[in-house]
Amino acid sequence: MRSGSRTAVFVLALICAVLVVVGSLATWAKLPGQGSFSGTEANAGKTTLVAAVVALSVLAFATWKRSRSAAVVAAIPAAIAATIAAYRLADIGNFVQDYDDATAGWGIWVATIAAIALFALCLVHALLLRAVEPVGTPVAPQPPP
């Protein structure tokens, strides 16, 4: 059960990371009459994508080695992905240079929400590891000689 909880959190984080990647590749900004722009057409989308993959890789290591500190480290690139995506969503009007009237596409919403969830899952993973680690291993009494 303990290992199952960590695995379940990792699987949810995997889904979130895939959604960040999909969101980064999808439409981030739409311009009326001009078309749309994906997240990877700017450094923000590329950075968000790479940060999510790095976070997932470190979280996979944390799950495999049962390392609380690695799970906390995995939260750092996840926080970077969430921060960049949220900032770009809040400032979507300036996403496309020389155009102020850009509107948010579905990809930036998916990337932002999934990156925030990925960050939260990294922290949950770290807390799970702390909560389920046994304090001590019971030792059976030795029979008399």
C-alpha atoms as an extended CHARMM CRD file, in Angstrom:
* protein
*
       145  EXT
         1         1  MET       CA              0.0000000000        0.0000000000        0.0000000000  PROA      1               0.0000000000
         2         2  ARG       CA              2.7920000000        2.4470000000        0.8480000000  PROA      2               0.0000000000
         3         3  SER       CA              4.5400000000        1.7840000000       -2.4230000000  PROA      3               0.0000000000
         4         4  GLY       CA              1.1610000000        1.9380000000       -4.1410000000  PROA      4               0.0000000000
         5         5  SER       CA              0.5560000000        5.4820000000       -2.8930000000  PROA      5               0.0000000000
         6         6  ARG       CA              3.8820000000        6.6860000000       -4.2440000000  PROA      6               0.0000000000
         7         7  THR       CA              3.2120000000        4.9360000000       -7.5340000000  PROA      7               0.0000000000
         8         8  ALA       CA             -0.2650000000        6.4720000000       -7.7880000000  PROA      8               0.0000000000
         9         9  VAL       CA              1.1450000000        9.9620000000       -7.2200000000  PROA      9               0.0000000000
        10        10  PHE       CA              3.8340000000        9.2980000000       -9.8260000000  PROA      10              0.0000000000
        11        11  VAL       CA              1.2460000000        8.1330000000      -12.3750000000  PROA      11              0.0000000000
        12        12  LEU       CA             -0.7810000000       11.3080000000      -11.7810000000  PROA      12              0.0000000000
        13        13  ALA       CA              2.4180000000       13.3540000000      -12.1820000000  PROA      13              0.0000000000
        14        14  LEU       CA              3.1420000000       11.4960000000      -15.4170000000  PROA      14              0.0000000000
        15        15  ILE       CA             -0.3010000000       12.4450000000      -16.7370000000  PROA      15              0.0000000000
        16        16  CYS       CA              0.2930000000       16.0820000000      -15.7310000000  PROA      16              0.0000000000
        17        17  ALA       CA              3.7040000000       16.1560000000      -17.4150000000  PROA      17              0.0000000000
        18        18  VAL       CA              2.2160000000       14.7440000000      -20.6200000000  PROA      18              0.0000000000
        19        19  LEU       CA             -0.4800000000       17.4260000000      -20.4680000000  PROA      19              0.0000000000
        20        20  VAL       CA              2.1810000000       20.1330000000      -20.0120000000  PROA      20              0.0000000000
        21        21  VAL       CA              3.9840000000       18.8180000000      -23.0970000000  PROA      21              0.0000000000
        22        22  VAL       CA              0.7520000000       18.6880000000      -25.1130000000  PROA      22              0.0000000000
        23        23  GLY       CA             -0.2130000000       22.1520000000      -23.8960000000  PROA      23              0.0000000000
        24        24  SER       CA              3.2220000000       23.5450000000      -24.7680000000  PROA      24              0.0000000000
        25        25  LEU       CA              2.9660000000       22.1910000000      -28.2990000000  PROA      25              0.0000000000
        26        26  ALA       CA             -0.5980000000       23.4540000000      -28.7330000000  PROA      26              0.0000000000
        27        27  THR       CA             -2.0040000000       26.9470000000      -29.2850000000  PROA      27              0.0000000000
        28        28  TRP       CA             -0.9430000000       29.5410000000      -26.7190000000  PROA      28              0.0000000000
        29        29  ALA       CA             -2.0730000000       32.6860000000      -28.4870000000  PROA      29              0.0000000000
        30        30  LYS       CA             -4.6370000000       33.5040000000      -31.1560000000  PROA      30              0.0000000000
        31        31  LEU       CA             -4.6320000000       36.6830000000      -33.1980000000  PROA      31              0.0000000000
        32        32  PRO       CA             -7.8410000000       37.7970000000      -34.8690000000  PROA      32              0.0000000000
        33        33  GLY       CA             -7.3580000000       37.3650000000      -38.5930000000  PROA      33              0.0000000000
        34        34  GLN       CA             -3.6690000000       36.4300000000      -38.1790000000  PROA      34              0.0000000000
        35        35  GLY       CA             -3.7710000000       32.8160000000      -37.0220000000  PROA      35              0.0000000000
        36        36  SER       CA             -2.4190000000       31.1640000000      -33.9060000000  PROA      36              0.0000000000
        37        37  PHE       CA              0.9290000000       30.5720000000      -32.2170000000  PROA      37              0.0000000000
        38        38  SER       CA              2.0280000000       27.5060000000      -30.2640000000  PROA      38              0.0000000000
        39        39  GLY       CA              3.9780000000       27.6800000000      -27.0530000000  PROA      39              0.0000000000
        40        40  THR       CA              7.1090000000       26.2990000000      -28.6790000000  PROA      40              0.0000000000
        41        41  GLU       CA              7.2280000000       29.2360000000      -31.0700000000  PROA      41              0.0000000000
        42        42  ALA       CA              8.6230000000       31.1750000000      -28.1140000000  PROA      42              0.0000000000
        43        43  ASN       CA             11.2210000000       30.3510000000      -25.4830000000  PROA      43              0.0000000000
        44        44  ALA       CA              8.5500000000       30.3210000000      -22.7710000000  PROA      44              0.0000000000
        45        45  GLY       CA              6.8380000000       27.2720000000      -24.2420000000  PROA      45              0.0000000000
        46        46  LYS       CA             10.1020000000       25.4390000000      -24.8320000000  PROA      46              0.0000000000
        47        47  THR       CA             11.2700000000       26.1360000000      -21.2820000000  PROA      47              0.0000000000
        48        48  THR       CA              7.9380000000       24.9940000000      -19.8400000000  PROA      48              0.0000000000
        49        49  LEU       CA              8.1240000000       21.7680000000      -21.8190000000  PROA      49              0.0000000000
        50        50  VAL       CA             11.7140000000       20.9890000000      -20.7890000000  PROA      50              0.0000000000
        51        51  ALA       CA             11.0780000000       21.8850000000      -17.1310000000  PROA      51              0.0000000000
        52        52  ALA       CA              8.1220000000       19.4870000000      -16.9770000000  PROA      52              0.0000000000
        53        53  VAL       CA             10.1740000000       16.6410000000      -18.4690000000  PROA      53              0.0000000000
        54        54  VAL       CA             13.0250000000       17.3050000000      -16.0150000000  PROA      54              0.0000000000
        55        55  ALA       CA             10.5850000000       17.3890000000      -13.0820000000  PROA      55              0.0000000000
        56        56  LEU       CA              9.0780000000       14.0710000000      -14.1430000000  PROA      56              0.0000000000
        57        57  SER       CA             12.5250000000       12.4850000000      -14.5560000000  PROA      57              0.0000000000
        58        58  VAL       CA             13.6120000000       13.5410000000      -11.0810000000  PROA      58              0.0000000000
        59        59  LEU       CA             10.2770000000       12.3990000000       -9.6170000000  PROA      59              0.0000000000
        60        60  ALA       CA             10.7380000000        8.9960000000      -11.2920000000  PROA      60              0.0000000000
        61        61  PHE       CA             14.1130000000        8.7420000000       -9.5510000000  PROA      61              0.0000000000
        62        62  ALA       CA             12.4890000000        9.7880000000       -6.2600000000  PROA      62              0.0000000000
        63        63  THR       CA              9.8490000000        7.0820000000       -6.6620000000  PROA      63              0.0000000000
        64        64  TRP       CA             12.4190000000        4.4290000000       -7.5490000000  PROA      64              0.0000000000
        65        65  LYS       CA             14.8320000000        5.2850000000       -4.7260000000  PROA      65              0.0000000000
        66        66  ARG       CA             12.1370000000        6.3660000000       -2.2270000000  PROA      66              0.0000000000
        67        67  SER       CA             13.9610000000        9.6640000000       -1.8470000000  PROA      67              0.0000000000
        68        68  ARG       CA             12.1340000000       12.5150000000       -0.1840000000  PROA      68              0.0000000000
        69        69  SER       CA             14.8270000000       15.0400000000       -1.1000000000  PROA      69              0.0000000000
        70        70  ALA       CA             14.6690000000       14.0700000000       -4.7830000000  PROA      70              0.0000000000
        71        71  ALA       CA             10.9050000000       14.6440000000       -4.7300000000  PROA      71              0.0000000000
        72        72  VAL       CA             11.4920000000       18.1270000000       -3.3030000000  PROA      72              0.0000000000
        73        73  VAL       CA             14.1210000000       18.7820000000       -5.9920000000  PROA      73              0.0000000000
        74        74  ALA       CA             11.5910000000       17.6530000000       -8.6310000000  PROA      74              0.0000000000
        75        75  ALA       CA              9.2750000000       20.4040000000       -7.4110000000  PROA      75              0.0000000000
        76        76  ILE       CA             11.7870000000       23.0800000000       -8.5040000000  PROA      76              0.0000000000
        77        77  PRO       CA             11.5350000000       22.5850000000      -12.2890000000  PROA      77              0.0000000000
        78        78  ALA       CA              7.7960000000       21.9670000000      -11.8770000000  PROA      78              0.0000000000
        79        79  ALA       CA              7.5260000000       25.3640000000      -10.1420000000  PROA      79              0.0000000000
        80        80  ILE       CA              9.5150000000       26.9510000000      -12.9640000000  PROA      80              0.0000000000
        81        81  ALA       CA              7.1460000000       25.4460000000      -15.5510000000  PROA      81              0.0000000000
        82        82  ALA       CA              4.0930000000       26.5920000000      -13.5850000000  PROA      82              0.0000000000
        83        83  THR       CA              5.4670000000       30.1040000000      -13.0820000000  PROA      83              0.0000000000
        84        84  ILE       CA              6.3820000000       30.6200000000      -16.7300000000  PROA      84              0.0000000000
        85        85  ALA       CA              3.0670000000       29.2720000000      -18.0100000000  PROA      85              0.0000000000
        86        86  ALA       CA              1.0310000000       31.3080000000      -15.5100000000  PROA      86              0.0000000000
        87        87  TYR       CA              2.9600000000       34.4800000000      -16.2980000000  PROA      87              0.0000000000
        88        88  ARG       CA              2.4740000000       34.0170000000      -20.0390000000  PROA      88              0.0000000000
        89        89  LEU       CA             -1.2250000000       33.3170000000      -19.5040000000  PROA      89              0.0000000000
        90        90  ALA       CA             -1.5970000000       36.4900000000      -17.4410000000  PROA      90              0.0000000000
        91        91  ASP       CA              0.3340000000       38.5010000000      -20.0570000000  PROA      91              0.0000000000
        92        92  ILE       CA             -1.0100000000       36.7860000000      -23.1710000000  PROA      92              0.0000000000
        93        93  GLY       CA             -1.6170000000       40.1180000000      -24.8790000000  PROA      93              0.0000000000
        94        94  ASN       CA              2.1500000000       40.5240000000      -25.2700000000  PROA      94              0.0000000000
        95        95  PHE       CA              2.9470000000       36.9220000000      -26.2000000000  PROA      95              0.0000000000
        96        96  VAL       CA              3.2340000000       37.7980000000      -29.8750000000  PROA      96              0.0000000000
        97        97  GLN       CA              5.6470000000       40.6240000000      -30.5260000000  PROA      97              0.0000000000
        98        98  ASP       CA              4.1340000000       43.8020000000      -32.0150000000  PROA      98              0.0000000000
        99        99  TYR       CA              0.5540000000       42.6210000000      -31.3460000000  PROA      99              0.0000000000
       100       100  ASP       CA             -1.4070000000       43.6110000000      -28.2410000000  PROA      100             0.0000000000
       101       101  ASP       CA             -4.6700000000       41.9040000000      -29.0520000000  PROA      101             0.0000000000
       102       102  ALA       CA             -3.6780000000       38.2470000000      -28.7010000000  PROA      102             0.0000000000
       103       103  THR       CA             -6.0930000000       36.0010000000      -26.8130000000  PROA      103             0.0000000000
       104       104  ALA       CA             -5.2840000000       32.8450000000      -24.8620000000  PROA      104             0.0000000000
       105       105  GLY       CA             -5.4920000000       29.5420000000      -26.6910000000  PROA      105             0.0000000000
       106       106  TRP       CA             -6.4240000000       26.2280000000      -25.1160000000  PROA      106             0.0000000000
       107       107  GLY       CA             -2.8180000000       25.0290000000      -24.9480000000  PROA      107             0.0000000000
       108       108  ILE       CA             -1.6450000000       27.6430000000      -22.4760000000  PROA      108             0.0000000000
       109       109  TRP       CA             -4.5690000000       26.8300000000      -20.1940000000  PROA      109             0.0000000000
       110       110  VAL       CA             -3.7330000000       23.1240000000      -20.2740000000  PROA      110             0.0000000000
       111       111  ALA       CA             -0.0090000000       23.7730000000      -19.7410000000  PROA      111             0.0000000000
       112       112  THR       CA             -0.6280000000       26.1500000000      -16.8310000000  PROA      112             0.0000000000
       113       113  ILE       CA             -3.1160000000       23.9760000000      -14.9600000000  PROA      113             0.0000000000
       114       114  ALA       CA             -1.1050000000       20.7850000000      -15.5250000000  PROA      114             0.0000000000
       115       115  ALA       CA              2.1700000000       22.4470000000      -14.4500000000  PROA      115             0.0000000000
       116       116  ILE       CA              0.5870000000       23.7000000000      -11.2210000000  PROA      116             0.0000000000
       117       117  ALA       CA             -0.7850000000       20.2070000000      -10.5630000000  PROA      117             0.0000000000
       118       118  LEU       CA              2.6440000000       18.6940000000      -11.3220000000  PROA      118             0.0000000000
       119       119  PHE       CA              4.2370000000       21.0220000000       -8.7660000000  PROA      119             0.0000000000
       120       120  ALA       CA              1.6410000000       20.0680000000       -6.1440000000  PROA      120             0.0000000000
       121       121  LEU       CA              2.1060000000       16.3480000000       -6.8480000000  PROA      121             0.0000000000
       122       122  CYS       CA              5.8800000000       16.6400000000       -6.3820000000  PROA      122             0.0000000000
       123       123  LEU       CA              5.2700000000       18.1120000000       -2.9250000000  PROA      123             0.0000000000
       124       124  VAL       CA              2.6400000000       15.4760000000       -2.1090000000  PROA      124             0.0000000000
       125       125  HSD       CA              5.1230000000       12.7890000000       -3.1490000000  PROA      125             0.0000000000
       126       126  ALA       CA              7.7090000000       14.2280000000       -0.7400000000  PROA      126             0.0000000000
       127       127  LEU       CA              5.1810000000       14.3570000000        2.0900000000  PROA      127             0.0000000000
       128       128  LEU       CA              4.0250000000       10.8170000000        1.3580000000  PROA      128             0.0000000000
       129       129  LEU       CA              7.5590000000        9.5350000000        1.6270000000  PROA      129             0.0000000000
       130       130  ARG       CA              7.9750000000       11.1940000000        4.9890000000  PROA      130             0.0000000000
       131       131  ALA       CA              4.6490000000        9.9580000000        6.3380000000  PROA      131             0.0000000000
       132       132  VAL       CA              5.0650000000        6.3230000000        5.3530000000  PROA      132             0.0000000000
       133       133  GLU       CA              8.6840000000        5.6960000000        6.2400000000  PROA      133             0.0000000000
       134       134  PRO       CA              8.8240000000        3.3690000000        9.2510000000  PROA      134             0.0000000000
       135       135  VAL       CA             10.3760000000        4.7730000000       12.4020000000  PROA      135             0.0000000000
       136       136  GLY       CA             12.1450000000        1.5660000000       13.2680000000  PROA      136             0.0000000000
       137       137  THR       CA             12.1790000000       -2.0210000000       12.2130000000  PROA      137             0.0000000000
       138       138  PRO       CA             10.8850000000       -4.3870000000       14.8960000000  PROA      138             0.0000000000
       139       139  VAL       CA             13.2910000000       -7.1490000000       15.7930000000  PROA      139             0.0000000000
       140       140  ALA       CA             12.0350000000      -10.5500000000       16.8530000000  PROA      140             0.0000000000
       141       141  PRO       CA             13.3350000000      -11.7360000000       20.2330000000  PROA      141             0.0000000000
       142       142  GLN       CA             16.1590000000      -14.2390000000       20.0140000000  PROA      142             0.0000000000
       143       143  PRO       CA             15.6100000000      -17.6900000000       21.5380000000  PROA      143             0.0000000000
       144       144  PRO       CA             17.7520000000      -18.4790000000       24.5730000000  PROA      144             0.0000000000
       145       145  PRO       CA             20.9630000000      -20.4490000000       23.9020000000  PROA      145             0.0000000000
